[in-house]
Amino acid sequence: MIFAGVHAAKLVYPRLLQERAGDGRLLLRIHDTLILNLEKASVAAPNLYVHSQESGRPVVDVLDGQEFNDNLYEDANNLATITLLRSGDSLQVKGLVGPQHRIEPLMNAERSGGGLVAHIIHEISQSTGVDKAIPIPETGVNALLQARNAGPTPNVPSNVTVEIFVITDKPHHGHFKHTSELIAYICVMLNSVNLRFKKLTMPRVRLLLVGVEKTSVIISKAPFHCSKTRSTCAPWIVRRH
């Protein structure tokens, strides 16, 4: 897993305390003071389009999004989203166990006396993870608010699904050995946002991952202006999708 601002690490041995076959809920002990009450999560579309290049030629693969959802779990109270792989009594846990901590397995480390796989928890610095934004002049804000308030209020649907197409450049996707690892990482990130959106009502908002492009182009680190990005990105995605 890739995050900025990593601090002190903690060695843990996660284990299942309880599993309910009926609703898929799991009780997962991370350590003495953290037990996750997990339920199934879903953020990938049934047909997940992955764009890449082979020998300079564009290639589009269609993956089964449900395969990624099958391993995705969430704990809304702890703002945790993880992928959980099981092989017998062996567990591999990756993802976010809270808003400030991530977890990943240490496959080469010695197991516990009970055969549990060692994992490491890293703290994530929040200050270095804050997105940069382009400041908008006060006059621009006032004009924007006036435009939104003008005219009759449109009918707002009770549920809104926002389809997400992620573009990842070489310095980013190069950290992942396999495309499946990249997509699992993106699913964790998007579901983490969905957990925060659960507090919204009228409409209820949900992100849905519909596609990923692994580009060889290095994307600029400069911030995007939202209005320009919105107007130019939509037709580009339509052409690609």
C-alpha positions in Angstrom: 0.0 0.0 0.0 1.3 3.5 -0.9 0.8 6.5 1.4 2.7 9.7 2.2 3.9 10.6 5.6 4.5 7.1 7.2 5.5 7.1 10.9 6.1 4.5 13.5 5.1 0.9 12.7 3.5 -1.7 15.0 3.7 -5.5 14.5 0.3 -7.4 14.9 -1.2 -10.8 14.3 -4.8 -10.4 13.1 -7.2 -13.3 13.7 -10.9 -13.9 13.3 -13.0 -14.0 16.4 -16.4 -14.7 14.9 -18.0 -15.2 11.4 -21.6 -15.1 10.6 -22.3 -17.1 7.5 -25.8 -15.6 7.0 -24.9 -11.9 6.5 -21.1 -12.2 5.8 -20.2 -10.2 8.9 -16.8 -10.8 10.5 -15.3 -9.9 13.8 -11.6 -9.4 13.2 -9.1 -8.8 16.0 -6.2 -6.6 14.9 -4.7 -6.1 18.4 -5.8 -5.7 22.0 -7.4 -2.3 21.5 -8.7 -2.7 18.0 -11.4 -5.1 16.9 -13.1 -4.5 13.6 -16.8 -5.4 13.1 -16.7 -6.0 9.4 -19.4 -6.3 6.7 -19.2 -6.8 3.0 -18.4 -3.7 0.9 -18.9 -3.1 -2.8 -17.3 -0.4 -4.9 -16.3 -2.1 -8.2 -18.7 -2.2 -11.2 -19.6 -5.7 -12.5 -17.6 -5.0 -15.7 -14.4 -3.2 -14.9 -12.5 -1.8 -17.9 -8.7 -1.7 -17.6 -6.9 0.3 -20.3 -3.2 -0.2 -20.9 -0.6 -0.4 -23.6 1.4 -3.3 -25.0 4.2 -2.6 -27.4 2.8 0.9 -27.9 -0.7 -0.4 -28.8 -3.8 0.3 -26.7 -5.3 -2.7 -24.9 -8.6 -2.9 -23.1 -9.3 -5.8 -20.6 -12.7 -6.3 -19.0 -12.4 -7.8 -15.5 -15.0 -9.2 -13.2 -15.5 -6.4 -10.6 -17.3 -8.8 -8.3 -14.0 -10.7 -7.7 -12.6 -7.5 -6.1 -15.8 -6.9 -4.1 -15.7 -10.4 -2.7 -12.6 -9.6 -0.7 -13.6 -6.1 0.3 -14.8 -5.4 3.8 -15.7 -2.3 5.8 -16.2 -1.1 9.4 -18.1 2.2 9.2 -17.6 3.0 12.9 -13.9 2.8 12.6 -13.7 4.2 9.1 -11.9 1.0 8.1 -11.8 -0.6 4.7 -9.7 -3.7 4.0 -9.2 -6.5 1.6 -9.2 -9.9 3.3 -7.7 -13.0 1.8 -8.1 -16.4 3.5 -6.4 -19.7 3.0 -7.4 -22.1 5.6 -6.6 -20.4 9.0 -4.2 -18.0 7.3 -5.3 -14.4 6.9 -3.8 -11.6 4.8 -5.2 -8.2 5.6 -4.5 -5.0 3.6 -6.0 -1.6 3.7 -7.1 1.0 6.2 -7.9 0.0 9.8 -8.8 3.6 10.6 -8.5 7.1 9.2 -4.8 7.4 10.3 -3.5 3.8 10.1 -2.9 1.2 7.3 -2.1 -2.5 7.5 -0.3 -5.0 5.3 1.0 -8.5 5.8 4.7 -9.4 6.3 4.8 -12.7 4.4 8.5 -13.3 5.2 8.2 -12.6 8.9 8.0 -15.4 11.5 4.4 -16.4 12.3 3.0 -16.4 15.8 2.9 -19.5 18.0 -0.6 -20.2 16.7 0.4 -19.9 13.1 -1.0 -16.4 12.6 0.6 -14.3 9.8 2.5 -11.2 10.9 1.2 -7.8 9.8 2.5 -4.3 10.2 0.5 -1.2 11.0 1.8 2.2 9.8 0.5 5.6 11.0 -0.4 8.0 8.2 0.4 11.6 8.6 -2.8 13.6 7.8 -1.0 16.9 7.3 1.0 15.6 4.3 -2.1 14.0 2.7 -4.2 17.1 2.4 -5.0 17.8 -1.2 -3.9 21.1 -2.7 -6.6 23.4 -3.9 -6.7 26.4 -6.1 -8.0 29.4 -4.1 -11.1 31.1 -5.5 -11.5 34.8 -5.1 -14.3 35.9 -2.8 -16.1 37.5 -5.7 -16.0 34.2 -7.5 -17.6 32.4 -4.6 -20.4 35.0 -4.3 -21.2 34.7 -8.0 -21.2 30.9 -7.7 -23.6 30.9 -4.8 -25.9 33.4 -6.6 -26.0 31.1 -9.7 -26.9 28.1 -7.6 -29.6 29.9 -5.8 -31.2 31.4 -8.9 -34.3 29.8 -10.3 -36.5 26.8 -9.1 -34.9 24.0 -7.2 -34.5 20.9 -9.5 -35.8 17.5 -8.4 -33.0 15.7 -6.6 -32.9 11.9 -6.8 -32.7 10.1 -3.4 -29.7 8.0 -4.6 -26.8 9.2 -6.8 -24.1 6.9 -8.1 -20.9 8.6 -9.3 -19.0 6.5 -11.8 -15.2 6.8 -11.3 -12.6 6.3 -14.0 -9.1 6.4 -12.5 -6.0 7.4 -14.5 -2.8 6.2 -12.9 0.6 7.1 -14.3 3.8 5.0 -14.3 5.3 6.4 -11.1 2.2 5.3 -9.3 1.1 2.0 -10.9 4.8 0.9 -11.2 4.7 0.2 -7.4 2.3 -2.7 -8.0 3.5 -6.1 -9.3 0.1 -7.0 -10.7 -2.9 -5.1 -12.0 -5.1 -6.9 -9.5 -3.1 -5.3 -6.7 -3.5 -1.9 -8.1 -7.3 -2.3 -8.5 -7.6 -3.7 -4.9 -5.8 -0.6 -3.7 -8.1 1.7 -5.6 -11.1 -0.1 -4.3 -9.9 0.4 -0.7 -9.4 4.1 -1.3 -12.8 4.7 -3.0 -14.7 2.7 -0.4 -13.0 4.8 2.3 -14.6 7.8 0.6 -18.0 6.0 0.5 -17.8 5.5 4.2 -17.7 9.2 4.7 -20.5 9.8 2.2 -22.8 7.6 4.3 -23.5 10.6 6.4 -25.0 12.3 3.4 -28.8 12.2 2.8 -31.0 13.6 0.0 -29.2 12.5 -2.0 -27.3 9.5 -0.8 -24.0 9.5 -2.8 -22.0 6.4 -3.7 -18.8 6.1 -5.8 -18.6 3.2 -8.3 -15.3 2.2 -9.9 -16.0 1.6 -13.6 -12.5 1.7 -15.1 -8.8 2.2 -14.7 -6.1 3.4 -17.2 -2.5 2.6 -16.7 -0.7 5.3 -18.7 3.0 5.6 -19.4 2.7 9.3 -19.3 3.8 11.1 -16.2 0.9 13.2 -14.9 1.8 16.7 -13.8 1.7 17.3 -10.0 0.2 20.7 -10.6 -3.4 21.1 -9.3 -6.2 20.9 -11.8 -8.8 23.6 -12.1 -12.1 21.8 -11.5 -14.2 23.5 -14.2 -11.7 22.9 -17.0 -11.1 19.4 -15.9 -14.8 18.6 -15.8 -15.5 20.0 -19.3 -12.5 18.3 -21.0 -12.4 14.9 -19.1 -15.9 13.8 -19.8 -15.7 13.5 -23.6 -12.3 11.9 -23.3 -13.7 9.2 -21.1 -16.6 8.6 -23.4 -14.1 8.0 -26.3 -12.0 5.6 -24.2 -14.8 3.7 -22.4 
